[in-house]
Amino acid sequence: MDLKAFKNSVFPIQGKLFRFAKTMLQNEEEAEDAVQEAFLKLWQNRQSLNTYRSVEALAVIITKNLCLDRLKSSRYKRTVSADQIDTDKAQASPYENMEMSDHATIVRHIMSRLPEQQRMIIHLRDVEEYSFEEIEKITGMCLNNIRVTLSRARKSVREAFMKIDAYGN
């Protein structure tokens, strides 16, 4: 694979890889480093990339493994980023914008406390909007396990959110 083909197949997924790594690592700088390292690995193996059915799935797997390595390392310190979700300010009142922002922060916090596998699958499906087949390739899990894990993750997030939201009322 030459430079042009590499750029055309790998660079467009940089944003997805970054969001995925950021979800796993909960740290922008660590996520950037993981994506950079994944790109380096892909570049080093560029001659064999044509043998894979999906370069995107391979890139996500490499990024996932690098993130897991970082989480397991003794020097890694988990910090929570305070980034905010963009809201449509033209259609919502300032109160509604603040409420949506608060809800998004609560959901992100709840998701960050999920077990690693649940957090990864809910992010891939609900944030990155991957199909179940793509998630199956990325995680190596069977389709039924993915559906069960996703269902449990959503239920955990919903119950925790409802508990917090009910407490405020």
C-alpha positions as CSV (number, residue, x, y, z in Angstrom):
1,M,0.0,0.0,0.0
2,D,1.5,3.4,-1.0
3,L,1.2,6.6,0.9
4,K,-1.9,7.9,-1.1
5,A,-3.9,4.6,-0.5
6,F,-2.9,4.7,3.1
7,K,-4.1,8.2,3.6
8,N,-7.4,7.4,1.8
9,S,-8.1,4.3,3.9
10,V,-6.7,5.2,7.3
11,F,-6.9,9.0,7.8
12,P,-10.7,9.3,7.5
13,I,-11.2,7.1,10.6
14,Q,-8.9,9.2,12.8
15,G,-11.9,10.9,14.5
16,K,-13.6,7.6,15.3
17,L,-10.4,6.2,16.7
18,F,-9.8,9.2,18.8
19,R,-13.4,9.2,20.3
20,F,-13.1,5.5,20.9
21,A,-9.7,5.9,22.7
22,K,-10.9,8.9,24.7
23,T,-13.9,6.9,25.9
24,M,-11.7,4.0,27.0
25,L,-8.9,6.1,28.5
26,Q,-10.9,9.1,29.8
27,N,-8.0,11.4,28.9
28,E,-7.5,13.4,25.7
29,E,-3.7,13.4,25.7
30,E,-3.6,9.6,26.3
31,A,-6.2,9.1,23.6
32,E,-4.2,11.2,21.1
33,D,-1.0,9.2,21.9
34,A,-2.9,5.9,21.5
35,V,-4.3,6.9,18.1
36,Q,-0.8,8.1,17.0
37,E,0.7,4.8,18.0
38,A,-2.1,2.9,16.2
39,F,-1.4,4.9,13.0
40,L,2.3,4.1,13.4
41,K,1.6,0.4,13.7
42,L,-0.7,0.6,10.7
43,W,2.0,2.4,8.7
44,Q,4.6,-0.1,9.7
45,N,2.3,-2.9,8.4
46,R,1.0,-1.0,5.4
47,Q,2.2,-3.7,3.0
48,S,-0.1,-6.3,4.5
49,L,-3.2,-4.1,5.0
50,N,-4.6,-5.2,1.7
51,T,-5.1,-8.7,3.1
52,Y,-7.6,-7.5,5.6
53,R,-11.3,-7.2,4.8
54,S,-11.7,-4.1,6.9
55,V,-8.8,-1.8,7.6
56,E,-11.2,0.2,9.9
57,A,-11.9,-2.8,12.0
58,L,-8.2,-3.6,12.3
59,A,-7.5,0.0,13.3
60,V,-10.1,-0.1,16.0
61,I,-8.7,-3.4,17.3
62,I,-5.2,-2.0,17.4
63,T,-6.4,1.1,19.2
64,K,-8.4,-1.0,21.6
65,N,-5.4,-3.1,22.5
66,L,-3.2,-0.1,22.9
67,C,-5.7,1.5,25.2
68,L,-6.0,-1.7,27.2
69,D,-2.2,-1.8,27.5
70,R,-2.2,1.8,28.7
71,L,-4.9,1.1,31.3
72,K,-3.0,-1.9,32.6
73,S,0.3,0.0,32.9
74,S,1.4,1.1,36.3
75,R,2.1,4.7,35.3
76,Y,-1.4,5.3,34.0
77,K,-3.5,7.6,36.1
78,R,-7.2,7.9,35.3
79,T,-8.5,11.4,35.0
80,V,-12.0,12.5,33.9
81,S,-12.3,15.1,31.2
82,A,-14.9,17.8,31.5
83,D,-15.8,18.3,27.9
84,Q,-19.3,19.2,27.0
85,I,-21.7,17.9,24.4
86,D,-22.8,20.5,21.8
87,T,-26.4,21.3,22.0
88,D,-28.7,23.1,19.5
89,K,-28.8,26.5,21.3
90,A,-31.1,28.0,18.7
91,Q,-34.0,25.8,19.6
92,A,-33.6,25.4,23.4
93,S,-33.8,27.9,26.2
94,P,-30.7,28.5,28.4
95,Y,-32.3,26.4,31.1
96,E,-32.9,23.5,28.7
97,N,-29.3,23.9,27.4
98,M,-27.9,23.7,31.0
99,E,-30.2,20.7,31.8
100,M,-29.1,18.8,28.7
101,S,-25.4,19.6,29.5
102,D,-25.9,18.4,33.0
103,H,-27.6,15.2,31.8
104,A,-24.8,14.6,29.3
105,T,-22.2,15.0,32.0
106,I,-24.1,12.6,34.3
107,V,-24.4,10.0,31.5
108,R,-20.7,10.3,30.7
109,H,-19.8,9.8,34.3
110,I,-22.1,6.8,34.6
111,M,-20.7,5.3,31.4
112,S,-17.1,5.8,32.7
113,R,-18.0,3.6,35.7
114,L,-19.2,0.7,33.6
115,P,-17.1,-2.4,33.3
116,E,-14.6,-2.0,30.5
117,Q,-16.4,-4.4,28.1
118,Q,-19.8,-2.8,28.6
119,R,-18.3,0.7,28.2
120,M,-16.5,-0.3,25.0
121,I,-19.6,-1.9,23.4
122,I,-22.0,0.9,24.3
123,H,-19.6,3.4,22.9
124,L,-19.1,1.5,19.7
125,R,-22.8,0.9,19.2
126,D,-24.5,4.1,20.5
127,V,-21.8,6.7,20.0
128,E,-19.9,5.6,17.0
129,E,-22.9,3.8,15.5
130,Y,-21.1,0.7,14.4
131,S,-23.2,-2.3,13.3
132,F,-23.3,-5.4,15.4
133,E,-21.3,-7.2,12.7
134,E,-18.6,-4.6,12.9
135,I,-18.5,-4.7,16.7
136,E,-18.3,-8.5,16.4
137,K,-15.1,-8.1,14.2
138,I,-13.6,-5.5,16.6
139,T,-14.2,-7.3,19.9
140,G,-14.1,-10.9,18.8
141,M,-17.3,-11.6,20.8
142,C,-20.2,-13.5,19.3
143,L,-23.3,-11.5,18.3
144,N,-25.5,-12.8,21.2
145,N,-22.9,-11.8,23.8
146,I,-22.6,-8.3,22.2
147,R,-26.4,-7.9,22.4
148,V,-26.6,-9.1,26.0
149,T,-23.6,-6.9,27.1
150,L,-25.1,-3.9,25.3
151,S,-28.5,-4.5,26.9
152,R,-26.9,-4.7,30.4
153,A,-24.9,-1.6,29.8
154,R,-27.9,0.4,28.7
155,K,-29.9,-0.9,31.6
156,S,-27.2,0.0,34.1
157,V,-26.9,3.5,32.6
158,R,-30.7,4.0,32.6
159,E,-31.1,2.8,36.2
160,A,-28.2,4.9,37.5
161,F,-29.5,8.0,35.7
162,M,-33.0,7.5,36.9
163,K,-31.8,7.1,40.4
164,I,-29.7,10.3,40.2
165,D,-32.5,12.2,38.4
166,A,-35.2,11.1,40.9
167,Y,-33.0,12.2,43.7
168,G,-32.9,15.7,42.4
169,N,-36.7,16.0,42.2
